[in-house]
Amino acid sequence: MTIGVVGGAGARSGIRLDLLEDAMRRRLGRECIYVPSCRLGLYLALRRWCRPGGRVLMSPVNDDVILFVVLAAGLRPVQAPLDPRDGSLDVAAVDEETWRGLAGVLTTNLYGNPDPAPALRARCDRSGIPLIEDAAHAIGSEVGGRPVGSFGTAAAFSLSKHVGAKAGGFLAFDDDPALREELVRARDELLEPSRWAAELAYTARPYAEATVRGLGLRRAARATLRMLGLSERDGIRMPLRAGELARATAGAPGITAHHSWVRVDMHDYRLAPGPLRVRRITRRFARLDEVLHAHREGAARLLDTEWAAPRTATGPVQPLFRVPLLVDDRDAAVAALARHGIVTGYLYDPPLDDYAGSEFTGLSPRPGPARRFARHALPVDPLRAAEAIAVLRRAGVAPAGTPAAGRPDAVPGTGGGGG
């Protein structure tokens, strides 16, 4: 497939993404199309497979951008109960009344820890509803010997996480030429044309970030990230702007009205790829197996520490994108790591039902475990495992204890850092 504006300029610029799609197809065993971002891939999937106005079960410990993608698709998010050890969906805790009212389920596979996809797929099949897999953090994770992303009606992947391309993704689905044509057409209708200015900014971005961080210019680094549209949060969650959001949601489905929320930290989420972007994505994707190996090794070290939750599955360690260590004082641990140049991102606190309220989402029937996990989870980059372990031990960071009777686990946490 040739792609440009997707479907015109590509022929002139020589942009070909069919090799990338073929590589992902072989890895996953499913049909794949390239998308500029995982969030756009999820929007396409939700619009294609979930009836407008329907209710979609999702995790409350998730990026707020995903909540806005669900709303933009004309759907009502419903927050699920979670396993407090790893933030995965707790299928058994979802009651029958909730199941009967759903139009779909959206997994998270938080930090690469797989949600129980086989059980979710079986339950969705019984209910006649789609399972959509958000595999942004889980491009190398497996369940029962099968890759995450091979269970759902559709699955969306990010090339900004393990691949580190800061752009791009895939939408995976069952092999059907007519369906592929339909999804390509729907994608192309949403794309913004590739621009050379955006291509040049994308190419320069890693060097600008590395320079200001290498010089220790933290304020300059933050300003650079803001200028590039990579950081627009003063805290963990972006401002909800409830009045504006209510007006946008009233006119859903439609991504344009929700653009100011969906684009946060990634202004190019709908941008058709140009040649410089494709070249970098291709180079980095070619190294994916090497990167996944390094993530497995780092995850194994972190999961062997005093802050790791008991493993919920047997078998090989997953190549986690981040390892959620459970610490007593998450904000103090974040500060200790920051003093040594280790930035903590991908924090999702408070949970989405506490953040958005009942106006915009169905509240979890059992919010305590999600609140506890969100408050105590410290997502650590496994590629910096040795450094992080040393810093946390020197700082005397304590593991999160078992909740005591009467402890206020219903109180949502606070703290700094953006995800």
C-alpha positions in Angstrom: 0.0 0.0 0.0 1.2 3.5 -0.8 0.3 6.2 1.6 0.7 9.9 1.7 -2.2 12.1 2.4 -3.0 8.7 2.5 -3.7 7.8 -1.0 -2.3 10.7 -3.1 1.0 12.3 -2.1 2.5 8.9 -1.2 3.0 8.1 -4.9 5.0 11.3 -5.4 7.1 11.0 -2.2 7.7 7.3 -2.4 6.2 6.6 1.0 5.4 2.9 1.3 4.1 1.4 4.5 3.1 -2.0 3.2 6.4 -3.4 4.4 5.7 -2.2 7.9 2.1 -3.6 7.8 3.5 -6.9 6.5 5.9 -7.1 9.4 3.2 -6.4 12.0 0.9 -8.9 10.2 3.5 -11.6 10.6 4.1 -10.8 14.2 0.4 -10.8 15.1 -1.1 -13.2 12.7 -3.8 -10.7 11.7 -4.6 -8.1 9.1 -3.1 -4.7 10.0 -3.3 -1.1 8.6 -1.1 1.7 9.6 -2.6 4.6 11.6 -0.8 7.8 12.7 -1.5 7.0 16.4 -3.1 4.4 18.7 -5.7 6.8 19.8 -6.9 7.3 16.2 -6.9 3.5 15.7 -9.1 3.1 18.8 -11.5 5.8 17.5 -11.8 3.9 14.2 -12.5 0.6 16.0 -15.0 2.1 18.4 -16.9 3.8 15.5 -16.8 0.7 13.4 -17.9 -2.0 15.9 -19.8 -0.2 18.8 -23.3 1.1 18.3 -23.6 4.9 18.9 -24.9 5.7 22.3 -23.8 2.4 23.7 -21.9 1.7 26.9 -18.3 0.6 26.8 -16.6 -1.1 29.7 -13.0 0.2 30.3 -10.4 0.6 33.0 -10.5 3.6 35.3 -6.7 3.6 35.6 -6.0 4.7 32.1 -4.9 7.8 30.1 -7.6 10.5 30.2 -7.1 10.8 26.4 -8.7 7.4 26.0 -11.8 8.5 27.9 -12.2 11.4 25.4 -11.7 9.0 22.5 -14.6 6.9 23.8 -16.8 10.0 24.2 -15.8 11.3 20.8 -17.0 8.0 19.3 -20.5 8.7 20.7 -20.2 6.1 23.5 -20.7 6.1 27.2 -17.6 4.9 29.2 -18.3 2.6 32.1 -15.5 2.1 34.6 -14.7 -1.5 35.5 -13.5 -3.0 38.8 -9.8 -3.7 38.8 -7.3 -6.2 40.2 -5.4 -4.1 42.7 -2.1 -6.0 42.1 -1.6 -5.0 38.5 -4.5 -2.8 37.4 -6.0 -5.4 35.1 -9.7 -5.7 34.5 -11.4 -8.0 37.1 -13.9 -9.9 34.9 -15.5 -11.8 37.8 -16.4 -8.5 39.6 -18.5 -7.2 36.7 -22.1 -7.9 37.6 -24.7 -9.4 35.1 -26.7 -6.2 34.9 -23.7 -4.3 33.7 -22.9 -7.0 31.1 -26.4 -6.9 29.8 -26.1 -3.1 29.2 -22.8 -3.1 27.3 -22.1 -2.4 23.7 -18.5 -3.3 23.9 -15.4 -3.8 26.1 -12.1 -1.9 25.8 -9.0 -3.4 27.4 -6.0 -1.4 28.6 -3.2 -4.0 29.1 -1.8 -1.4 31.5 2.0 -1.0 31.3 2.1 -4.3 29.3 0.4 -6.4 32.0 -2.2 -8.3 29.9 -5.9 -8.0 30.7 -7.6 -11.5 30.9 -8.3 -11.5 27.1 -9.5 -15.1 26.8 -12.1 -14.7 29.5 -13.1 -11.3 28.2 -13.4 -12.6 24.7 -15.6 -15.5 25.8 -17.9 -13.2 27.8 -18.1 -10.7 24.9 -19.0 -13.5 22.5 -21.8 -14.7 24.9 -23.1 -11.1 25.0 -22.7 -10.6 21.2 -20.5 -7.5 21.7 -17.0 -6.6 20.4 -13.8 -6.7 22.4 -11.5 -3.9 21.5 -7.9 -4.3 22.7 -5.8 -1.2 23.5 -2.4 -2.7 23.1 -0.4 0.6 23.2 1.7 -0.7 26.1 1.7 -4.3 25.1 3.1 -4.8 21.7 5.2 -7.8 22.9 3.0 -9.2 25.7 1.3 -12.6 25.5 -1.5 -14.5 27.0 -1.4 -18.3 26.9 1.2 -18.2 24.1 -0.8 -15.8 22.0 0.1 -12.1 21.5 -2.0 -9.4 23.0 -4.0 -8.0 20.1 -4.9 -11.3 18.7 -8.0 -11.9 20.8 -10.2 -8.9 20.2 -12.6 -8.0 17.4 -9.9 -5.3 16.7 -6.7 -4.1 18.4 -4.8 -0.8 18.3 -1.1 -0.6 18.8 1.3 2.3 19.4 4.7 2.8 17.8 5.5 5.6 20.4 6.0 3.2 23.3 8.4 0.3 22.9 9.3 1.2 19.4 10.0 4.8 20.5 9.1 6.3 17.2 7.0 9.1 18.8 4.5 8.5 15.9 2.5 5.9 14.3 0.5 2.7 15.2 -1.5 -0.1 13.8 -5.1 -1.2 13.8 -5.4 -5.0 13.7 -8.5 -7.0 12.8 -9.5 -10.3 11.1 -8.5 -10.7 7.5 -11.3 -9.5 5.2 -10.5 -7.5 2.1 -13.9 -5.6 2.2 -13.3 -4.7 5.9 -9.8 -3.6 5.2 -11.0 -1.3 2.4 -13.7 0.1 4.6 -11.3 0.9 7.5 -8.7 2.4 5.1 -11.4 4.7 3.7 -12.5 5.7 7.2 -8.9 6.4 8.3 -8.2 8.5 5.2 -11.2 10.6 5.8 -9.9 11.6 9.2 -6.3 12.3 8.3 -4.7 15.7 8.0 -2.3 16.1 5.1 1.4 15.6 5.7 3.3 18.9 6.0 7.0 19.5 5.6 7.1 21.8 8.6 5.7 19.0 10.7 8.2 16.5 9.2 11.1 18.8 10.0 9.9 19.4 13.5 9.4 15.7 14.1 13.0 15.0 12.9 14.4 17.7 15.1 12.4 16.8 18.2 14.6 14.1 19.7 17.7 16.3 19.4 16.1 19.3 21.0 14.8 17.1 23.9 18.2 15.4 24.4 20.1 18.8 24.3 18.0 20.6 26.9 17.8 17.5 29.2 21.5 16.8 28.8 22.3 20.3 29.9 20.1 19.9 32.9 17.8 22.6 31.8 14.6 21.2 33.2 12.5 24.4 32.7 13.7 24.6 29.1 12.9 21.0 28.6 9.4 21.5 29.8 9.0 24.6 27.6 10.3 22.6 24.6 7.9 19.8 25.2 5.0 22.2 25.5 6.1 24.0 22.3 6.1 20.6 20.4 2.7 19.6 21.7 4.2 16.8 23.8 3.3 18.1 27.3 0.2 20.1 28.1 -0.5 19.1 31.7 0.4 20.9 34.9 -0.6 17.8 36.9 -1.3 14.2 36.1 -4.7 14.7 34.5 -5.5 17.4 31.9 -8.2 20.0 32.9 -11.6 18.4 32.2 -13.4 21.6 31.2 -16.7 20.1 32.0 -18.9 22.8 30.3 -17.1 22.6 27.0 -16.9 18.8 27.2 -20.7 18.5 27.7 -21.3 20.6 24.6 -18.8 18.5 22.6 -20.3 15.2 23.8 -23.8 16.4 23.0 -22.9 16.4 19.3 -21.0 13.1 19.2 -20.0 11.0 17.4 -17.3 13.1 15.9 -13.7 13.6 16.7 -13.4 17.2 15.6 -15.4 18.6 18.6 -13.2 16.6 20.9 -10.0 17.5 19.2 -8.6 19.8 21.9 -8.8 16.8 24.4 -7.8 14.0 22.1 -4.7 15.8 20.7 -3.1 16.4 24.2 0.6 15.4 24.3 0.4 14.3 20.6 -0.7 17.1 18.2 0.1 14.9 15.2 -2.2 12.1 16.1 -4.2 12.5 12.8 -1.3 13.6 10.6 -0.6 11.5 7.4 3.0 10.3 7.5 5.7 11.9 5.4 9.0 10.3 4.3 11.1 11.4 7.3 8.6 10.0 9.7 8.2 6.7 7.9 12.0 6.3 7.7 12.4 6.7 11.4 9.5 4.4 12.2 10.8 1.7 9.9 14.3 1.9 11.4 13.0 1.6 15.0 10.5 -1.1 14.2 13.3 -3.2 12.8 14.9 -3.2 16.3 11.7 -4.2 18.1 12.8 -7.7 19.2 16.0 -6.3 20.6 14.1 -3.7 22.6 11.6 -6.3 23.9 14.4 -8.4 25.1 15.9 -5.5 27.1 12.4 -4.7 28.5 12.0 -8.3 29.7 15.4 -8.3 31.4 14.7 -5.0 33.2 11.2 -6.0 34.1 12.5 -9.2 35.7 14.9 -7.2 37.9 12.2 -4.8 39.0 9.7 -7.7 39.7 12.3 -9.2 42.0 12.3 -6.2 44.3 10.5 -5.5 47.6 8.1 -3.1 45.8 6.7 -5.6 43.2 3.2 -7.0 43.6 3.0 -10.8 43.7 2.9 -12.1 40.1 -0.6 -12.9 38.9 0.5 -15.2 36.1 3.0 -18.0 35.6 5.3 -18.2 32.6 8.0 -15.9 31.2 8.2 -12.3 32.3 6.3 -9.9 30.0 8.4 -7.2 28.2 6.6 -4.6 30.2 6.6 -1.0 28.9 6.7 0.2 32.5 6.8 -1.9 35.7 4.3 -0.7 38.3 6.0 -0.9 41.6 3.7 -0.4 44.5 5.2 2.1 47.0 3.8 3.7 50.1 4.5 7.3 49.2 4.4 7.5 45.4 5.1 11.3 45.2 8.2 11.0 47.4 9.5 8.2 45.2 8.8 10.2 42.1 10.8 13.1 43.6 13.7 10.9 44.6 13.9 9.5 41.0 13.7 13.0 39.5 16.6 14.2 41.6 18.7 11.6 39.7 17.3 12.5 36.3 14.8 9.6 36.1 11.5 11.1 35.0 8.3 9.2 36.0 5.5 9.4 33.4 2.4 7.4 32.7 0.8 8.1 36.0 -3.0 7.8 36.0 -4.3 9.2 39.2 -7.1 9.8 40.2 -9.1 7.0 38.4 -11.2 8.2 35.5 -14.5 8.0 37.4 -13.2 10.3 40.2 -11.7 12.6 37.5 -14.7 12.8 35.2 -17.7 12.1 37.5 -21.0 10.6 36.7 -21.8 13.2 34.1 -19.3 11.7 31.7 -18.8 8.1 32.8 -20.5 5.2 34.5 -18.9 4.9 38.0 -17.1 1.8 39.0 -19.2 -0.4 41.4 -15.9 -1.2 43.4 -13.7 1.9 43.2 -11.4 1.1 46.1 -8.9 -1.2 44.3 -8.5 1.3 41.4 -8.0 4.2 43.8 -5.4 2.3 45.7 -3.5 1.1 42.7 -3.6 4.6 41.1 -2.2 6.2 44.3 0.6 3.6 44.9 1.7 2.5 41.5 5.1 3.9 40.5 5.7 3.1 36.8 9.4 2.5 36.3 11.1 2.2 32.9 12.7 -1.3 32.8 15.5 0.1 30.7 16.6 2.0 33.7 15.9 -0.7 36.3 19.3 -0.8 38.0 19.5 3.0 38.4 15.9 3.2 39.7 16.4 0.3 42.2 19.5 1.9 43.6 17.8 5.3 44.0 14.7 4.0 45.6 16.7 1.9 48.1 19.0 4.8 49.0 15.9 7.0 49.5 14.4 4.4 51.8 11.2 4.1 49.8 8.8 1.7 51.5 6.5 -0.8 49.8 2.8 -0.1 49.9 1.3 -2.0 52.8 -1.8 -4.1 52.9 -4.8 -1.7 53.5 -5.6 -1.6 57.2 -9.2 -1.7 58.4 -10.7 1.7 58.1 -7.9 3.1 56.0 -9.4 5.7 53.6 -8.7 3.9 50.3 -11.8 5.7 48.9 -9.9 8.9 48.8 -8.3 9.5 45.4 -4.7 10.2 45.3 -2.9 13.3 44.1 0.5 14.0 42.8 2.7 15.4 40.1 3.8 14.1 36.7 2.1 13.7 33.4 1.4 10.6 31.3 
